[in-house]
Amino acid sequence: MTFINTVFEGRKWMYYAGFAAIVGLVILTQSCKPAVEPPPDQEAGKLQESVAIQKKINQYFYNDVIPKLETCWNRLQGQGTIEMKYRYVSDADRGWTLKTVEVGESSLPEDQKASALACMQNAVAGTSFPRESADAVESYLVDWVWPVPLPADAEQQMARMIGGSGGEGTGCDGRGTAPKCMTCSGYPTQCITVCVGEEPPCTISSYPGGTKTCSASGTKCASGGLFGIVGVVMF
């Protein structure tokens, strides 16, 4: 009888262990789902915040970068777009100062990417844009898509951007540029891509009791494109 009870108890604990493993897998799967395209922002305050950040960054590029970029940029060969990833760090003057810039995706001829990067590095060297008093983080990622060549009506596009309220077109710039930032919400926590949020990737963390959640890095992030403003959900 003792032998039978031992076998029964062993099978029972194997069953519990298997059940616990399945539950754990379900929790893990639900806790960090793949990033999904966000629905339109229904909260006016968050839409305005996203649009305001995109406007601030575009004004910085238009006023401080384009005057030094234009001649070199318009010597590039081909037509298309090129993604630039800028890393800014906080400085003593309450600004975001450029640290690095690198090339992302591009539809330009392959041999033009290095030339575009060199043009941009020279234009953004030593530049910065204002940091909000609430910004407690030390790093800011700006993921921006640039047209090649620069638009002939850049001044008019700038004026339309300043007067716009966001939400027009598609993507983060009204021209289809996909969101590259992230935010997390809900329980179990879900990570979604947004135009203005935090820097990817989504990471899984364990808390007492075995709860699994996901979160972005905590580093500020904005994605978009020249003269474009589109607000999307931001929790």
DRENPA-3360 file (N, C-alpha, C; in nm, 2 decimals, always signed):
BEGIN
1 = MTFINTVF = +0.08/-0.12/+0.00/+0.00/+0.00/+0.00/+0.09/+0.13/+0.00 ~ +0.19/+0.12/+0.08/+0.28/+0.23/+0.08/+0.34/+0.26/-0.06 ~ +0.38/+0.15/-0.13/+0.43/+0.17/-0.26/+0.33/+0.24/-0.35 ~ +0.21/+0.20/-0.35/+0.10/+0.26/-0.43/+0.08/+0.40/-0.40 ~ +0.08/+0.43/-0.27/+0.06/+0.58/-0.23/+0.18/+0.66/-0.28 ~ +0.30/+0.60/-0.27/+0.42/+0.68/-0.32/+0.41/+0.71/-0.47 ~ +0.37/+0.61/-0.54/+0.35/+0.63/-0.69/+0.24/+0.73/-0.72 ~ +0.13/+0.72/-0.64/+0.02/+0.82/-0.66/+0.07/+0.96/-0.63;
9 = EGRKWMYY = +0.14/+0.97/-0.51/+0.19/+1.11/-0.47/+0.29/+1.16/-0.58 ~ +0.37/+1.07/-0.63/+0.47/+1.12/-0.73/+0.40/+1.17/-0.86 ~ +0.30/+1.09/-0.90/+0.23/+1.13/-1.02/+0.15/+1.26/-1.00 ~ +0.10/+1.28/-0.87/+0.02/+1.40/-0.84/+0.12/+1.52/-0.85 ~ +0.24/+1.51/-0.79/+0.33/+1.62/-0.80/+0.38/+1.65/-0.94 ~ +0.39/+1.54/-1.02/+0.43/+1.56/-1.16/+0.32/+1.64/-1.23 ~ +0.20/+1.61/-1.20/+0.08/+1.68/-1.26/+0.08/+1.83/-1.22 ~ +0.11/+1.85/-1.09/+0.11/+1.99/-1.04/+0.22/+2.07/-1.11;
17 = AGFAAIVG = +0.34/+2.00/-1.12/+0.46/+2.07/-1.18/+0.43/+2.10/-1.32 ~ +0.37/+2.01/-1.40/+0.33/+2.03/-1.54/+0.23/+2.14/-1.55 ~ +0.13/+2.14/-1.47/+0.03/+2.25/-1.47/+0.09/+2.38/-1.44 ~ +0.18/+2.39/-1.34/+0.25/+2.52/-1.31/+0.33/+2.57/-1.42 ~ +0.40/+2.47/-1.49/+0.48/+2.51/-1.60/+0.40/+2.57/-1.71 ~ +0.28/+2.51/-1.74/+0.19/+2.57/-1.84/+0.14/+2.70/-1.81 ~ +0.10/+2.72/-1.68/+0.05/+2.85/-1.63/+0.16/+2.96/-1.65 ~ +0.29/+2.92/-1.60/+0.40/+3.01/-1.61/+0.42/+3.05/-1.76;
25 = LVILTQSC = +0.41/+2.96/-1.85/+0.43/+2.99/-1.99/+0.33/+3.09/-2.04 ~ +0.20/+3.06/-2.00/+0.09/+3.15/-2.04/+0.11/+3.29/-1.99 ~ +0.15/+3.30/-1.86/+0.18/+3.44/-1.80/+0.29/+3.51/-1.88 ~ +0.40/+3.43/-1.90/+0.51/+3.49/-1.97/+0.48/+3.54/-2.11 ~ +0.40/+3.46/-2.18/+0.35/+3.50/-2.32/+0.27/+3.62/-2.32 ~ +0.18/+3.63/-2.22/+0.08/+3.74/-2.21/+0.15/+3.87/-2.16 ~ +0.26/+3.85/-2.08/+0.32/+3.96/-2.02/+0.41/+4.05/-2.11 ~ +0.46/+3.99/-2.22/+0.54/+4.07/-2.31/+0.51/+4.03/-2.45;
33 = KPAVEPPP = +0.39/+4.07/-2.49/+0.34/+4.04/-2.62/+0.42/+4.12/-2.73 ~ +0.43/+4.07/-2.85/+0.50/+4.15/-2.95/+0.44/+4.29/-2.97 ~ +0.53/+4.39/-3.00/+0.48/+4.52/-3.01/+0.38/+4.53/-3.13 ~ +0.27/+4.61/-3.10/+0.17/+4.62/-3.20/+0.15/+4.76/-3.24 ~ +0.09/+4.78/-3.36/+0.06/+4.92/-3.40/-0.04/+4.98/-3.31 ~ -0.02/+5.10/-3.26/-0.11/+5.16/-3.16/-0.23/+5.22/-3.23 ~ -0.35/+5.22/-3.16/-0.47/+5.28/-3.22/-0.46/+5.43/-3.21 ~ -0.54/+5.51/-3.27/-0.54/+5.65/-3.26/-0.55/+5.70/-3.12;
41 = DQEAGKLQ = -0.48/+5.80/-3.08/-0.49/+5.85/-2.94/-0.62/+5.91/-2.92 ~ -0.69/+5.87/-2.81/-0.82/+5.93/-2.78/-0.81/+6.03/-2.66 ~ -0.69/+6.04/-2.61/-0.67/+6.13/-2.49/-0.60/+6.26/-2.54 ~ -0.67/+6.37/-2.54/-0.62/+6.50/-2.60/-0.49/+6.54/-2.54 ~ -0.47/+6.52/-2.41/-0.35/+6.56/-2.34/-0.23/+6.48/-2.39 ~ -0.24/+6.35/-2.41/-0.13/+6.27/-2.46/-0.10/+6.30/-2.61 ~ -0.20/+6.32/-2.69/-0.18/+6.36/-2.83/-0.11/+6.49/-2.83 ~ -0.15/+6.59/-2.75/-0.08/+6.72/-2.76/+0.07/+6.71/-2.71;
49 = ESVAIQKK = +0.09/+6.62/-2.62/+0.23/+6.60/-2.57/+0.32/+6.54/-2.68 ~ +0.26/+6.44/-2.75/+0.34/+6.38/-2.86/+0.37/+6.48/-2.97 ~ +0.26/+6.55/-3.01/+0.28/+6.65/-3.11/+0.38/+6.76/-3.07 ~ +0.37/+6.81/-2.95/+0.46/+6.91/-2.90/+0.61/+6.87/-2.91 ~ +0.63/+6.75/-2.87/+0.77/+6.69/-2.88/+0.82/+6.69/-3.02 ~ +0.73/+6.63/-3.11/+0.77/+6.63/-3.25/+0.80/+6.76/-3.31 ~ +0.72/+6.86/-3.28/+0.74/+7.00/-3.32/+0.87/+7.05/-3.27 ~ +0.90/+7.03/-3.15/+1.02/+7.08/-3.09/+1.14/+7.03/-3.16;
57 = INQYFYND = +1.14/+6.90/-3.19/+1.26/+6.84/-3.25/+1.27/+6.89/-3.40 ~ +1.16/+6.90/-3.47/+1.16/+6.95/-3.60/+1.21/+7.09/-3.61 ~ +1.17/+7.17/-3.52/+1.21/+7.31/-3.51/+1.36/+7.32/-3.49 ~ +1.41/+7.23/-3.40/+1.56/+7.22/-3.38/+1.63/+7.19/-3.51 ~ +1.58/+7.08/-3.58/+1.65/+7.05/-3.70/+1.64/+7.16/-3.81 ~ +1.53/+7.22/-3.82/+1.51/+7.33/-3.92/+1.60/+7.45/-3.89 ~ +1.60/+7.49/-3.76/+1.68/+7.61/-3.73/+1.83/+7.59/-3.71 ~ +1.87/+7.48/-3.65/+2.01/+7.46/-3.61/+2.08/+7.36/-3.70;
65 = VIPKLETC = +2.02/+7.27/-3.77/+2.09/+7.17/-3.85/+2.08/+7.20/-4.00 ~ +1.96/+7.22/-4.05/+1.95/+7.24/-4.20/+2.03/+7.35/-4.26 ~ +2.05/+7.46/-4.19/+2.14/+7.56/-4.25/+2.28/+7.51/-4.28 ~ +2.33/+7.42/-4.19/+2.46/+7.37/-4.21/+2.46/+7.24/-4.29 ~ +2.34/+7.18/-4.32/+2.33/+7.05/-4.39/+2.30/+7.07/-4.54 ~ +2.23/+7.17/-4.57/+2.16/+7.18/-4.70/+2.26/+7.17/-4.82 ~ +2.37/+7.24/-4.82/+2.46/+7.23/-4.94/+2.51/+7.09/-4.96 ~ +2.56/+7.03/-4.85/+2.62/+6.89/-4.86/+2.51/+6.79/-4.90;
73 = WNRLQGQG = +2.39/+6.81/-4.83/+2.28/+6.71/-4.85/+2.23/+6.71/-5.00 ~ +2.23/+6.82/-5.06/+2.17/+6.83/-5.19/+2.28/+6.79/-5.30 ~ +2.40/+6.75/-5.25/+2.49/+6.69/-5.35/+2.48/+6.53/-5.35 ~ +2.40/+6.48/-5.26/+2.38/+6.34/-5.26/+2.31/+6.29/-5.39 ~ +2.35/+6.17/-5.43/+2.29/+6.11/-5.55/+2.17/+6.03/-5.52 ~ +2.07/+6.03/-5.61/+1.95/+5.95/-5.60/+1.84/+6.02/-5.52 ~ +1.73/+5.96/-5.51/+1.62/+6.02/-5.44/+1.56/+5.91/-5.35 ~ +1.51/+5.95/-5.24/+1.45/+5.86/-5.14/+1.45/+5.91/-5.00;
81 = TIEMKYRY = +1.47/+5.82/-4.91/+1.47/+5.86/-4.76/+1.58/+5.79/-4.69 ~ +1.63/+5.84/-4.58/+1.73/+5.78/-4.50/+1.70/+5.81/-4.36 ~ +1.70/+5.70/-4.28/+1.68/+5.71/-4.13/+1.81/+5.74/-4.06 ~ +1.80/+5.84/-3.97/+1.91/+5.88/-3.89/+1.88/+5.86/-3.74 ~ +1.96/+5.79/-3.67/+1.94/+5.76/-3.52/+2.04/+5.85/-3.44 ~ +1.98/+5.94/-3.37/+2.06/+6.04/-3.29/+2.06/+6.00/-3.14 ~ +2.17/+6.00/-3.08/+2.18/+5.98/-2.93/+2.22/+6.11/-2.87 ~ +2.13/+6.16/-2.78/+2.16/+6.29/-2.71/+2.18/+6.26/-2.56;
89 = VSDADRGW = +2.26/+6.34/-2.49/+2.28/+6.32/-2.35/+2.26/+6.46/-2.28 ~ +2.21/+6.45/-2.16/+2.18/+6.58/-2.09/+2.31/+6.65/-2.05 ~ +2.30/+6.79/-2.06/+2.42/+6.87/-2.03/+2.39/+6.96/-1.91 ~ +2.49/+7.04/-1.87/+2.48/+7.12/-1.75/+2.39/+7.24/-1.78 ~ +2.36/+7.27/-1.90/+2.28/+7.39/-1.94/+2.13/+7.35/-1.96 ~ +2.09/+7.24/-1.91/+1.95/+7.19/-1.93/+1.92/+7.17/-2.07 ~ +2.00/+7.11/-2.15/+1.98/+7.08/-2.29/+2.01/+6.94/-2.32 ~ +1.97/+6.89/-2.44/+2.01/+6.76/-2.49/+2.11/+6.78/-2.59;
97 = TLKTVEVG = +2.24/+6.74/-2.56/+2.35/+6.76/-2.65/+2.38/+6.63/-2.73 ~ +2.41/+6.65/-2.86/+2.43/+6.53/-2.94/+2.56/+6.46/-2.90 ~ +2.54/+6.32/-2.89/+2.66/+6.24/-2.86/+2.70/+6.16/-2.98 ~ +2.60/+6.09/-3.05/+2.63/+6.01/-3.17/+2.52/+6.02/-3.27 ~ +2.55/+5.99/-3.39/+2.45/+5.97/-3.49/+2.49/+5.86/-3.58 ~ +2.39/+5.77/-3.62/+2.42/+5.66/-3.71/+2.31/+5.64/-3.81 ~ +2.34/+5.57/-3.92/+2.24/+5.55/-4.03/+2.15/+5.43/-3.99 ~ +2.02/+5.44/-4.02/+1.93/+5.32/-4.01/+1.89/+5.28/-4.15;
105 = ESSLPEDQ = +1.76/+5.25/-4.17/+1.71/+5.21/-4.30/+1.72/+5.32/-4.40 ~ +1.74/+5.28/-4.53/+1.75/+5.38/-4.63/+1.71/+5.32/-4.77 ~ +1.65/+5.41/-4.85/+1.61/+5.37/-4.99/+1.71/+5.43/-5.09 ~ +1.82/+5.50/-5.04/+1.92/+5.55/-5.13/+2.01/+5.45/-5.18 ~ +2.08/+5.47/-5.29/+2.19/+5.38/-5.33/+2.28/+5.35/-5.22 ~ +2.33/+5.23/-5.21/+2.42/+5.19/-5.10/+2.54/+5.28/-5.08 ~ +2.60/+5.32/-5.19/+2.72/+5.40/-5.18/+2.70/+5.54/-5.14 ~ +2.57/+5.58/-5.12/+2.54/+5.72/-5.07/+2.52/+5.73/-4.92;
113 = KASALACM = +2.50/+5.61/-4.85/+2.48/+5.61/-4.71/+2.59/+5.68/-4.63 ~ +2.71/+5.64/-4.66/+2.83/+5.70/-4.59/+2.84/+5.85/-4.62 ~ +2.81/+5.89/-4.74/+2.81/+6.04/-4.77/+2.70/+6.11/-4.69 ~ +2.58/+6.05/-4.68/+2.47/+6.11/-4.61/+2.51/+6.12/-4.46 ~ +2.57/+6.02/-4.41/+2.61/+6.02/-4.26/+2.71/+6.13/-4.24 ~ +2.81/+6.14/-4.33/+2.91/+6.24/-4.31/+2.85/+6.38/-4.32 ~ +2.76/+6.41/-4.41/+2.69/+6.54/-4.41/+2.62/+6.57/-4.28 ~ +2.55/+6.46/-4.23/+2.47/+6.48/-4.11/+2.56/+6.50/-3.99;
121 = QNAVAGTS = +2.67/+6.43/-3.98/+2.76/+6.44/-3.86/+2.82/+6.58/-3.86 ~ +2.86/+6.64/-3.97/+2.91/+6.77/-3.97/+2.81/+6.88/-3.93 ~ +2.68/+6.85/-3.97/+2.57/+6.95/-3.95/+2.53/+6.95/-3.80 ~ +2.52/+6.84/-3.74/+2.47/+6.83/-3.60/+2.58/+6.84/-3.50 ~ +2.70/+6.84/-3.54/+2.81/+6.85/-3.44/+2.79/+6.97/-3.35 ~ +2.80/+6.95/-3.22/+2.79/+7.06/-3.12/+2.65/+7.12/-3.10 ~ +2.55/+7.06/-3.16/+2.41/+7.12/-3.15/+2.34/+7.05/-3.03 ~ +2.23/+7.12/-2.99/+2.15/+7.07/-2.88/+2.01/+7.13/-2.89;
129 = FPRESADA = +1.92/+7.07/-2.82/+1.78/+7.12/-2.81/+1.74/+7.12/-2.66 ~ +1.64/+7.20/-2.62/+1.60/+7.22/-2.48/+1.55/+7.09/-2.42 ~ +1.59/+7.08/-2.29/+1.54/+6.96/-2.21/+1.44/+7.01/-2.11 ~ +1.33/+6.94/-2.10/+1.22/+6.98/-2.01/+1.27/+6.96/-1.87 ~ +1.21/+7.04/-1.78/+1.25/+7.03/-1.64/+1.21/+6.90/-1.57 ~ +1.11/+6.83/-1.63/+1.07/+6.71/-1.58/+1.15/+6.59/-1.63 ~ +1.24/+6.61/-1.72/+1.32/+6.50/-1.78/+1.43/+6.46/-1.68 ~ +1.41/+6.34/-1.62/+1.50/+6.30/-1.52/+1.61/+6.20/-1.58;
137 = VESYLVDW = +1.58/+6.15/-1.70/+1.67/+6.06/-1.76/+1.80/+6.13/-1.82 ~ +1.90/+6.05/-1.85/+2.02/+6.11/-1.89/+2.05/+6.09/-2.04 ~ +1.96/+6.02/-2.11/+1.98/+5.99/-2.25/+1.85/+6.01/-2.33 ~ +1.86/+6.04/-2.46/+1.74/+6.07/-2.54/+1.78/+6.01/-2.68 ~ +1.69/+5.92/-2.73/+1.71/+5.87/-2.87/+1.61/+5.93/-2.96 ~ +1.66/+5.99/-3.07/+1.57/+6.05/-3.17/+1.59/+5.97/-3.30 ~ +1.49/+5.91/-3.35/+1.49/+5.83/-3.47/+1.41/+5.90/-3.58 ~ +1.48/+5.97/-3.67/+1.42/+6.06/-3.77/+1.45/+6.01/-3.91;
145 = VWPVPLPA = +1.35/+6.03/-4.00/+1.36/+5.99/-4.14/+1.37/+6.12/-4.22 ~ +1.47/+6.13/-4.31/+1.50/+6.25/-4.39/+1.48/+6.22/-4.53 ~ +1.42/+6.32/-4.61/+1.41/+6.30/-4.75/+1.54/+6.35/-4.82 ~ +1.57/+6.28/-4.94/+1.68/+6.32/-5.02/+1.63/+6.34/-5.16 ~ +1.64/+6.46/-5.22/+1.69/+6.58/-5.16/+1.60/+6.64/-5.07 ~ +1.64/+6.75/-5.00/+1.55/+6.83/-4.91/+1.44/+6.89/-5.00 ~ +1.32/+6.90/-4.94/+1.21/+6.96/-5.02/+1.23/+7.10/-5.06 ~ +1.19/+7.14/-5.18/+1.21/+7.27/-5.23/+1.12/+7.37/-5.15;
153 = DAEQQMAR = +1.01/+7.32/-5.10/+0.92/+7.40/-5.02/+0.93/+7.38/-4.87 ~ +1.06/+7.37/-4.83/+1.08/+7.34/-4.69/+1.02/+7.44/-4.59 ~ +1.03/+7.57/-4.63/+0.98/+7.68/-4.55/+0.82/+7.66/-4.54 ~ +0.76/+7.63/-4.65/+0.61/+7.62/-4.64/+0.57/+7.49/-4.56 ~ +0.65/+7.38/-4.57/+0.62/+7.26/-4.49/+0.64/+7.29/-4.34 ~ +0.74/+7.37/-4.31/+0.77/+7.41/-4.18/+0.65/+7.49/-4.12 ~ +0.60/+7.58/-4.20/+0.48/+7.66/-4.15/+0.36/+7.57/-4.13 ~ +0.34/+7.47/-4.22/+0.22/+7.38/-4.20/+0.24/+7.30/-4.08;
161 = MIGGSGGE = +0.36/+7.25/-4.05/+0.39/+7.17/-3.94/+0.36/+7.25/-3.81 ~ +0.41/+7.37/-3.80/+0.39/+7.45/-3.68/+0.24/+7.48/-3.66 ~ +0.16/+7.49/-3.76/+0.02/+7.52/-3.75/-0.06/+7.39/-3.73 ~ +0.00/+7.28/-3.75/-0.08/+7.15/-3.75/-0.10/+7.11/-3.60 ~ -0.20/+7.02/-3.59/-0.24/+6.97/-3.46/-0.21/+6.82/-3.44 ~ -0.15/+6.76/-3.55/-0.12/+6.62/-3.54/-0.24/+6.53/-3.58 ~ -0.21/+6.40/-3.60/-0.31/+6.30/-3.63/-0.34/+6.29/-3.78 ~ -0.27/+6.36/-3.86/-0.29/+6.35/-4.00/-0.21/+6.25/-4.07;
169 = GTGCDGRG = -0.25/+6.19/-4.18/-0.17/+6.09/-4.25/-0.15/+5.96/-4.17 ~ -0.04/+5.90/-4.20/-0.01/+5.77/-4.14/+0.13/+5.77/-4.08 ~ +0.16/+5.68/-3.99/+0.29/+5.67/-3.93/+0.32/+5.79/-3.84 ~ +0.44/+5.81/-3.81/+0.48/+5.92/-3.71/+0.50/+6.06/-3.78 ~ +0.51/+6.06/-3.91/+0.54/+6.18/-3.99/+0.43/+6.21/-4.09 ~ +0.32/+6.14/-4.09/+0.22/+6.16/-4.19/+0.25/+6.10/-4.32 ~ +0.37/+6.04/-4.34/+0.41/+5.98/-4.47/+0.44/+5.83/-4.46 ~ +0.40/+5.77/-4.35/+0.41/+5.63/-4.33/+0.53/+5.58/-4.25;
177 = TAPKCMTC = +0.60/+5.67/-4.19/+0.72/+5.63/-4.11/+0.66/+5.56/-3.98 ~ +0.71/+5.44/-3.96/+0.65/+5.35/-3.85/+0.70/+5.40/-3.72 ~ +0.62/+5.39/-3.61/+0.67/+5.42/-3.48/+0.79/+5.33/-3.44 ~ +0.89/+5.39/-3.37/+1.01/+5.32/-3.33/+1.03/+5.32/-3.18 ~ +0.94/+5.39/-3.11/+0.95/+5.39/-2.96/+0.85/+5.30/-2.90 ~ +0.85/+5.29/-2.77/+0.77/+5.19/-2.70/+0.71/+5.25/-2.57 ~ +0.59/+5.20/-2.53/+0.53/+5.23/-2.40/+0.46/+5.10/-2.36 ~ +0.44/+5.09/-2.23/+0.39/+4.97/-2.17/+0.26/+5.01/-2.08;
185 = SGYPTQCI = +0.16/+4.92/-2.08/+0.04/+4.95/-2.01/-0.04/+4.82/-1.98 ~ -0.13/+4.83/-1.88/-0.22/+4.72/-1.85/-0.16/+4.61/-1.76 ~ -0.24/+4.51/-1.73/-0.20/+4.40/-1.65/-0.26/+4.27/-1.70 ~ -0.19/+4.17/-1.75/-0.05/+4.17/-1.76/+0.00/+4.28/-1.86 ~ +0.12/+4.33/-1.84/+0.17/+4.45/-1.91/+0.19/+4.41/-2.06 ~ +0.15/+4.50/-2.14/+0.17/+4.49/-2.29/+0.25/+4.60/-2.34 ~ +0.35/+4.57/-2.43/+0.43/+4.68/-2.49/+0.38/+4.71/-2.63 ~ +0.36/+4.84/-2.66/+0.32/+4.88/-2.79/+0.42/+4.98/-2.84;
193 = TVCVGEEP = +0.43/+4.99/-2.98/+0.51/+5.09/-3.04/+0.44/+5.22/-3.05 ~ +0.51/+5.33/-3.03/+0.45/+5.47/-3.03/+0.55/+5.56/-3.10 ~ +0.50/+5.68/-3.13/+0.59/+5.78/-3.19/+0.68/+5.85/-3.08 ~ +0.62/+5.87/-2.97/+0.69/+5.93/-2.86/+0.67/+5.84/-2.73 ~ +0.78/+5.80/-2.67/+0.77/+5.71/-2.56/+0.91/+5.68/-2.50 ~ +0.94/+5.55/-2.49/+1.07/+5.51/-2.44/+1.14/+5.42/-2.54 ~ +1.27/+5.41/-2.52/+1.35/+5.33/-2.62/+1.33/+5.18/-2.60 ~ +1.32/+5.11/-2.71/+1.31/+4.97/-2.71/+1.44/+4.91/-2.66;
201 = PCTISSYP = +1.45/+4.78/-2.63/+1.35/+4.68/-2.65/+1.26/+4.66/-2.53 ~ +1.16/+4.57/-2.54/+1.08/+4.53/-2.43/+1.16/+4.42/-2.35 ~ +1.16/+4.44/-2.22/+1.24/+4.34/-2.14/+1.14/+4.29/-2.03 ~ +1.17/+4.16/-2.00/+1.09/+4.09/-1.90/+1.15/+4.10/-1.76 ~ +1.07/+4.13/-1.66/+1.13/+4.14/-1.52/+1.04/+4.05/-1.43 ~ +1.10/+3.99/-1.33/+1.03/+3.91/-1.23/+1.02/+3.99/-1.10 ~ +0.90/+3.97/-1.04/+0.88/+4.04/-0.91/+0.84/+3.93/-0.81 ~ +0.85/+3.97/-0.68/+0.81/+3.87/-0.58/+0.67/+3.81/-0.60;
209 = GGTKTCSA = +0.66/+3.68/-0.59/+0.54/+3.61/-0.61/+0.54/+3.55/-0.75 ~ +0.64/+3.58/-0.83/+0.65/+3.52/-0.97/+0.58/+3.60/-1.07 ~ +0.53/+3.72/-1.04/+0.47/+3.80/-1.14/+0.57/+3.85/-1.25 ~ +0.53/+3.83/-1.38/+0.61/+3.87/-1.49/+0.56/+4.00/-1.55 ~ +0.64/+4.10/-1.57/+0.59/+4.22/-1.65/+0.70/+4.26/-1.75 ~ +0.66/+4.34/-1.84/+0.76/+4.39/-1.94/+0.76/+4.54/-1.93 ~ +0.88/+4.60/-1.97/+0.89/+4.74/-1.97/+0.99/+4.78/-2.07 ~ +0.98/+4.91/-2.11/+1.09/+4.97/-2.20/+1.20/+5.01/-2.11;
217 = SGTKCASG = +1.30/+5.07/-2.17/+1.43/+5.10/-2.10/+1.42/+5.21/-2.00 ~ +1.32/+5.30/-2.02/+1.32/+5.42/-1.94/+1.39/+5.54/-2.00 ~ +1.46/+5.52/-2.11/+1.52/+5.63/-2.19/+1.43/+5.69/-2.28 ~ +1.42/+5.82/-2.28/+1.33/+5.89/-2.37/+1.35/+5.86/-2.51 ~ +1.25/+5.86/-2.59/+1.26/+5.83/-2.73/+1.15/+5.90/-2.81 ~ +1.19/+5.95/-2.93/+1.10/+6.01/-3.02/+1.13/+5.97/-3.16 ~ +1.03/+5.93/-3.24/+1.05/+5.89/-3.38/+0.95/+5.97/-3.47 ~ +1.00/+5.99/-3.59/+0.92/+6.07/-3.68/+1.00/+6.11/-3.80;
225 = GLFGIVGV = +0.97/+6.22/-3.86/+1.03/+6.27/-3.98/+1.03/+6.41/-4.00 ~ +1.11/+6.46/-4.09/+1.12/+6.61/-4.11/+0.99/+6.67/-4.15 ~ +0.95/+6.77/-4.07/+0.83/+6.85/-4.09/+0.70/+6.77/-4.07 ~ +0.71/+6.65/-4.01/+0.59/+6.57/-3.99/+0.55/+6.57/-3.85 ~ +0.42/+6.57/-3.82/+0.37/+6.55/-3.68/+0.25/+6.46/-3.68 ~ +0.26/+6.35/-3.61/+0.14/+6.26/-3.60/+0.14/+6.21/-3.46 ~ +0.03/+6.23/-3.39/+0.02/+6.18/-3.25/-0.05/+6.05/-3.25 ~ +0.01/+5.96/-3.17/-0.05/+5.82/-3.15/-0.06/+5.79/-3.00;
233 = VMF = -0.13/+5.68/-2.97/-0.15/+5.65/-2.83/-0.02/+5.65/-2.75 ~ -0.03/+5.70/-2.63/+0.08/+5.70/-2.54/+0.03/+5.69/-2.40 ~ +0.05/+5.58/-2.34/-0.01/+5.55/-2.20/+0.08/+5.61/-2.09;
% end
